């Protein structure tokens, strides 16, 4: 079919008095086509009119489309059961031409940013080969919108702790922060609301105030608003992670930082400069770093178990064996796990992200060889009181403790017997019980009672009444 410019040329040459043969030869078109254009007298391209197989089923298609909530595969199956001889491509083409379930794409917006105005932050799930194992990773990225300077790292998970730690690293890498940080309504930052009505979580708001920027969320569905940070994720996946193997998470993130340096220094044909060159013009407009930046850490409370370990994220970290049973404060950073007993740090370990149920042991936390992990427990109050009242009960008390273990009820009963019964009778019964290895306190009490019955329970015989002989 001839385009409008060719049809206009045919009509113009015809008006100048040229014949159809000469026009067809000049424009390299068929004489019949030239005659058709001259007969139509119009340069407008006529619409293409042809029968559509799906037109006869329009009403059914609209009804089925609503019933199956836009699933064209189900619509095609239902039409087939109804006897419609219609292929699936014909159905989708008909729906596309007539705007059934589709709408013309809206033009993408174009955003211009001044120096230091905005940085964009987002995350994306990827897979990386770490220690010869393909592992799911969360890629976090920040991009300065004016210079396109990028910084990205990888984590096994991405909570508010990782978010604050990552943003602190990114801002330190940039040497400052932009006035606004654009996010995508992620629950990691957002407490409630979306878009312009978004309210950040209190801890994230406090973090942003420390660095002098504010969080801002784009409207739902407006992904183009964060295109500065969205676009590099494909490059990270294909240009950095694909085909690479990393020894551990530290190696992965060190190489990610090296890649950032290389990409930021490379010439960009689109920007007509390197990102570093544009960043040199943007850096003076960034919010300066605070005078003091405390390290980001997550606070936990853990009890040292019987083996001398605290449990954190399914990893066991050793603690000084003298603190078994004590509650410690655990501060988790991206690189370390610090153990605090009150204000004093009693241990530190490199933070590990797997494998699960692994043990991280500091040899200094174990007792000297041959001493084991036996704890020297303080004697019970009942034991102390008994020894103060009568030191001669010590041998039997030691044997009784071996027999009953840590139970304090037998100690309390033995103390009560010591306090209530005559001392010598009690000690005599105790000596007999110790000799025969008797630790049944009911029987011990009966032995004491037998020894004192003649002294304390003597019955005076009744005198006969007068007159009754």
C-alpha positions in Angstrom: 0.0 0.0 0.0 1.3 3.4 -1.0 2.1 5.9 1.7 0.6 9.4 1.7 3.7 11.1 0.3 3.7 8.9 -2.8 0.0 9.4 -3.3 0.4 13.1 -3.1 3.2 13.0 -5.7 1.0 11.0 -8.1 -1.9 13.5 -7.8 0.5 16.5 -8.3 2.1 15.0 -11.4 -1.4 14.2 -12.8 -2.4 17.8 -12.3 0.7 18.9 -14.3 -0.6 16.9 -17.2 1.6 13.8 -17.1 0.2 10.5 -18.2 -0.1 7.4 -16.1 2.7 5.6 -17.8 5.2 8.4 -17.2 4.1 8.8 -13.6 4.4 5.0 -13.0 7.8 5.0 -14.5 9.0 8.0 -12.5 7.7 6.7 -9.1 8.4 3.0 -9.9 4.8 1.9 -9.1 2.3 -0.1 -11.1 0.1 1.8 -13.7 -3.0 0.2 -12.2 -2.0 1.7 -8.8 -1.5 5.1 -10.3 -5.0 5.0 -11.9 -6.5 3.9 -8.5 -5.0 6.9 -6.8 -6.1 9.3 -9.6 -9.6 7.9 -9.5 -9.8 8.3 -5.7 -8.7 11.9 -5.9 -7.4 11.8 -2.3 -3.8 11.6 -0.9 -5.2 10.0 2.4 -4.3 6.4 2.8 -7.6 4.4 2.8 -8.2 2.3 5.9 -7.5 -1.4 5.7 -10.9 -3.1 5.8 -11.0 -6.9 6.2 -13.2 -9.3 8.1 -12.2 -10.2 11.6 -13.0 -13.7 12.7 -13.5 -12.6 16.4 -16.0 -9.9 15.5 -18.9 -12.3 15.6 -18.0 -13.3 19.2 -17.5 -9.7 20.5 -20.3 -9.9 23.1 -19.2 -13.3 24.3 -15.6 -12.2 24.6 -16.6 -9.2 26.7 -18.7 -11.3 29.0 -16.1 -14.0 29.4 -13.3 -11.5 29.9 -15.2 -10.0 32.8 -16.0 -13.5 34.3 -12.4 -14.7 34.1 -10.9 -11.4 35.3 -8.9 -10.8 32.1 -7.4 -14.3 31.7 -7.5 -14.7 27.9 -6.4 -18.3 28.1 -9.6 -19.1 30.0 -11.6 -17.0 27.6 -10.2 -18.9 24.6 -11.1 -22.3 26.3 -14.7 -21.1 26.9 -15.1 -19.9 23.3 -13.8 -23.3 22.1 -16.3 -25.2 24.2 -19.0 -22.9 22.7 -17.9 -24.0 19.2 -16.0 -20.9 18.1 -13.3 -21.7 15.5 -10.9 -19.0 16.7 -7.2 -19.3 17.4 -5.6 -17.9 20.5 -3.4 -15.4 18.5 -6.5 -14.2 16.7 -8.3 -13.6 20.0 -5.4 -11.7 21.6 -4.9 -9.6 18.4 -8.7 -8.7 18.4 -8.5 -7.7 22.1 -5.4 -5.6 21.5 -6.9 -3.8 18.4 -10.2 -3.0 20.2 -8.7 -2.1 23.5 -10.2 -5.0 25.5 -8.2 -5.2 28.7 -5.4 -3.1 27.3 -4.7 0.6 27.1 -2.1 2.6 25.1 1.1 2.9 27.1 1.5 6.3 28.7 4.7 8.2 27.8 7.4 7.9 30.3 8.2 10.9 32.4 11.4 12.8 32.2 12.9 14.0 35.4 15.6 16.6 35.8 17.7 16.8 39.0 19.9 19.5 40.3 23.2 18.8 42.1 22.6 17.3 45.6 18.8 17.3 45.2 18.0 13.6 45.4 19.4 10.1 45.8 17.4 7.0 45.1 17.5 3.7 47.1 16.0 0.3 46.3 16.6 -3.4 46.6 16.3 -6.3 44.2 16.5 -10.1 44.7 19.3 -11.9 42.8 21.3 -15.2 43.0 25.0 -15.4 43.5 27.5 -18.3 43.8 29.0 -18.0 47.3 31.3 -20.8 48.5 30.3 -22.9 45.5 26.7 -22.7 46.5 24.1 -20.7 44.6 22.6 -18.5 47.2 19.7 -16.0 47.2 21.0 -12.5 47.9 19.3 -9.1 48.4 21.1 -6.4 46.3 20.8 -2.9 47.8 21.7 0.1 45.7 21.9 3.9 46.1 22.4 6.2 43.1 22.9 10.0 43.2 20.4 11.3 40.6 22.5 14.2 39.2 25.9 12.4 38.7 24.5 8.8 38.6 27.2 7.8 41.0 26.3 4.3 42.2 27.0 2.2 45.3 25.7 -1.3 45.9 26.1 -4.2 48.3 24.6 -7.6 48.9 23.0 -9.2 52.0 21.3 -12.5 53.0 18.3 -10.5 54.2 17.3 -6.8 54.3 15.7 -5.5 57.4 15.8 -2.1 59.0 19.2 -2.9 60.5 20.7 -3.8 57.2 19.0 -0.7 55.6 20.5 1.7 58.1 23.9 0.0 57.9 23.9 0.1 54.1 22.8 3.7 53.9 25.5 4.6 56.4 28.1 2.9 54.1 26.7 4.6 51.0 26.7 8.1 52.5 30.3 7.5 53.7 31.2 6.4 50.2 29.7 9.5 48.7 31.1 11.8 51.4 27.7 13.2 52.1 24.0 12.8 51.4 21.5 14.4 49.0 18.6 16.4 50.4 16.1 13.6 49.6 16.2 9.8 49.5 13.6 8.4 47.1 12.2 4.9 48.0 9.5 2.6 46.6 7.1 2.4 49.6 9.1 -0.5 51.1 8.0 -1.6 54.6 11.6 -1.5 55.7 11.4 2.3 55.8 7.6 3.0 55.8 5.5 2.8 58.9 2.2 3.8 57.2 0.9 5.4 54.1 2.2 5.5 50.5 3.5 8.1 48.1 3.1 11.7 49.3 1.3 10.5 52.5 4.1 8.1 53.5 5.2 8.2 57.2 8.6 6.7 57.9 9.2 4.4 60.9 10.5 6.4 63.9 14.0 4.7 63.9 14.4 5.4 60.1 13.2 9.0 60.6 15.8 9.5 63.4 18.5 8.0 61.1 17.6 10.3 58.3 17.7 13.4 60.6 21.2 12.4 61.8 22.4 12.7 58.2 20.3 15.7 57.3 18.1 14.1 54.5 14.4 13.1 54.3 12.8 10.0 53.0 10.3 10.4 50.2 8.2 7.6 48.5 7.0 7.7 44.9 3.3 7.0 44.2 2.3 3.4 43.8 2.6 2.3 40.2 4.9 5.1 39.2 8.1 3.0 38.9 9.6 5.4 36.4 10.0 7.9 39.3 12.8 5.7 40.6 14.4 4.8 37.3 17.8 6.1 38.3 18.2 3.2 40.7 16.0 0.6 39.0 18.0 0.7 35.7 21.4 -0.5 37.1 19.9 -3.7 38.6 20.0 -5.5 35.3 23.6 -4.5 34.8 24.5 -5.8 38.4 22.8 -9.1 37.6 24.4 -9.7 34.2 27.5 -7.6 34.4 28.7 -8.5 37.9 27.0 -11.6 39.4 26.6 -13.7 36.3 29.3 -16.3 35.9 31.2 -15.2 39.0 32.0 -17.2 42.2 32.8 -15.7 45.6 34.4 -17.3 48.6 32.1 -15.7 51.2 29.9 -12.6 51.8 32.9 -10.4 52.6 34.5 -11.3 49.3 31.2 -10.6 47.5 30.8 -7.1 49.0 34.5 -6.2 48.5 34.3 -7.1 44.8 31.0 -5.2 44.6 32.8 -2.0 45.9 35.6 -2.5 43.4 33.0 -2.8 40.7 31.4 0.5 41.8 34.8 2.2 41.5 35.3 0.8 38.0 31.8 1.7 36.8 31.9 5.2 38.3 35.2 5.9 36.7 34.2 4.6 33.2 33.2 7.0 30.4 29.5 7.1 29.6 28.4 8.0 26.1 25.0 8.8 27.4 26.3 11.3 30.0 29.2 12.5 27.9 31.4 12.2 30.9 32.3 9.7 33.6 30.2 9.6 36.8 33.2 10.6 38.8 33.6 13.7 36.8 30.0 14.7 37.3 30.2 13.8 41.0 33.1 16.3 41.3 30.6 19.0 40.4 27.8 17.6 42.7 29.8 16.8 45.9 30.0 20.4 47.2 26.2 20.4 47.2 25.8 17.3 49.3 24.8 17.4 53.0 28.1 17.1 54.9 28.7 14.1 57.2 28.0 14.6 60.9 31.0 15.3 63.2 30.5 11.9 64.8 28.8 8.9 63.2 28.1 6.1 65.7 28.4 2.6 64.2 25.0 1.1 63.3 24.3 -2.0 65.4 21.3 -4.1 66.3 20.8 -4.8 70.1 19.9 -8.3 71.4 19.7 -9.8 74.9 20.9 -13.4 75.2 21.6 -15.9 78.0 24.8 -17.9 77.9 23.7 -21.5 77.6 25.1 -24.5 79.5 27.8 -25.1 76.8 29.0 -21.5 76.9 27.4 -20.1 73.8 24.9 -17.4 72.9 22.5 -18.0 69.9 22.1 -15.3 67.3 20.5 -15.8 63.8 20.9 -19.6 64.0 24.7 -19.2 64.7 26.3 -20.0 68.0 29.0 -17.6 69.3 31.1 -18.5 72.3 31.2 -16.5 75.5 33.6 -16.7 78.5 32.7 -19.9 80.3 32.7 -18.0 83.7 29.5 -16.3 82.4 27.4 -19.4 81.9 23.8 -18.7 82.9 24.4 -14.9 82.8 22.3 -12.6 80.6 24.5 -10.6 78.1 23.9 -7.7 75.8 24.8 -8.6 72.2 25.5 -5.8 69.7 25.4 -7.0 66.1 27.0 -5.0 63.4 27.6 -5.9 59.7 31.1 -7.1 60.5 31.1 -8.1 64.2 29.1 -9.6 67.1 30.1 -7.9 70.4 29.2 -9.4 73.8 28.7 -7.0 76.8 28.4 -7.8 80.4 27.0 -4.5 81.7 29.2 -1.7 80.3 32.2 -4.0 79.7 32.9 -5.9 76.4 33.7 -9.5 77.3 33.9 -10.9 73.8 33.9 -10.1 70.1 33.5 -12.3 67.0 33.4 -11.8 63.2 29.8 -11.9 62.1 28.9 -14.9 60.0 26.0 -15.4 57.7 26.1 -19.2 57.4 25.9 -22.1 57.2 23.2 -22.4 59.8 23.8 -23.9 63.2 27.6 -23.3 62.9 29.8 -22.6 66.0 32.1 -19.6 66.2 34.5 -20.2 69.0 37.2 -18.0 70.6 39.7 -20.2 72.3 40.1 -17.6 75.1 36.5 -18.3 76.1 37.2 -22.0 76.9 38.7 -23.1 80.3 42.3 -24.2 80.5 42.9 -27.8 79.2 41.8 -30.4 81.7 39.6 -28.2 83.8 36.4 -28.7 81.8 33.3 -26.5 82.1 32.4 -27.4 85.6 30.9 -24.5 87.5 31.7 -23.8 91.1 28.2 -23.1 92.4 27.7 -21.2 95.7 26.3 -23.4 98.5 22.6 -23.0 99.2 21.5 -20.8 102.1 20.1 -23.9 104.0 23.5 -25.6 103.7 25.4 -22.6 105.0 23.0 -22.3 108.0 23.3 -26.0 108.9 27.1 -25.8 108.9 27.0 -22.7 111.1 24.6 -24.4 113.6 26.3 -27.7 113.7 29.6 -28.4 111.7 29.4 -32.1 112.5 26.6 -32.6 109.9 29.0 -31.8 107.1 29.9 -35.5 106.1 26.2 -36.5 105.9 25.3 -33.3 104.2 27.9 -33.8 101.5 26.7 -37.4 100.9 23.0 -36.2 100.8 23.8 -33.6 98.2 25.4 -36.2 95.9 22.3 -38.3 96.3 19.6 -35.6 95.7 21.5 -33.3 93.4 20.4 -29.6 93.2 17.1 -30.1 95.0 16.7 -27.8 97.9 13.6 -29.3 99.6 15.7 -32.1 101.3 18.1 -29.5 102.6 15.2 -27.5 104.0 13.8 -30.5 105.8 17.1 -31.6 107.2 17.6 -28.0 108.5 14.2 -28.1 110.2 15.0 -31.4 111.9 18.3 -30.0 113.2 16.5 -27.0 114.6 13.5 -28.9 116.1 15.0 -32.1 117.7 17.5 -32.5 120.5 20.9 -32.1 119.1 22.5 -35.3 120.4 19.6 -37.5 119.5 19.6 -36.0 116.0 23.4 -36.4 115.6 23.2 -40.0 116.8 20.5 -40.9 114.3 22.5 -39.0 111.6 25.6 -41.1 112.3 23.7 -44.3 111.9 22.1 -43.1 108.7 25.5 -42.1 107.3 27.0 -45.5 108.3 24.3 -47.4 106.4 23.9 -44.9 103.5 20.4 -44.0 104.4 19.1 -40.8 102.7 15.3 -41.3 103.2 14.5 -38.4 105.5 11.2 -40.0 106.6 13.1 -42.9 108.0 15.8 -40.6 109.5 13.1 -38.7 111.3 11.6 -42.0 112.7 15.1 -42.9 113.9 15.4 -39.6 115.8 12.0 -40.1 117.3 12.9 -43.6 118.6 16.0 -42.2 120.3 14.0 -39.5 122.1 10.8 -41.4 122.9 11.9 -42.7 126.3 13.2 -39.3 127.4 10.4 -37.0 126.1 7.4 -39.4 125.8 7.4 -41.3 129.2 3.8 -42.0 130.4 3.2 -41.8 134.2 1.2 -44.8 135.3 -2.3 -44.1 136.6 -2.8 -44.4 140.4 -5.9 -46.5 141.4 -8.8 -44.6 142.6 -9.7 -44.8 146.3 -12.4 -47.4 147.1 -11.7 -49.4 144.0 -9.7 -52.3 145.3 
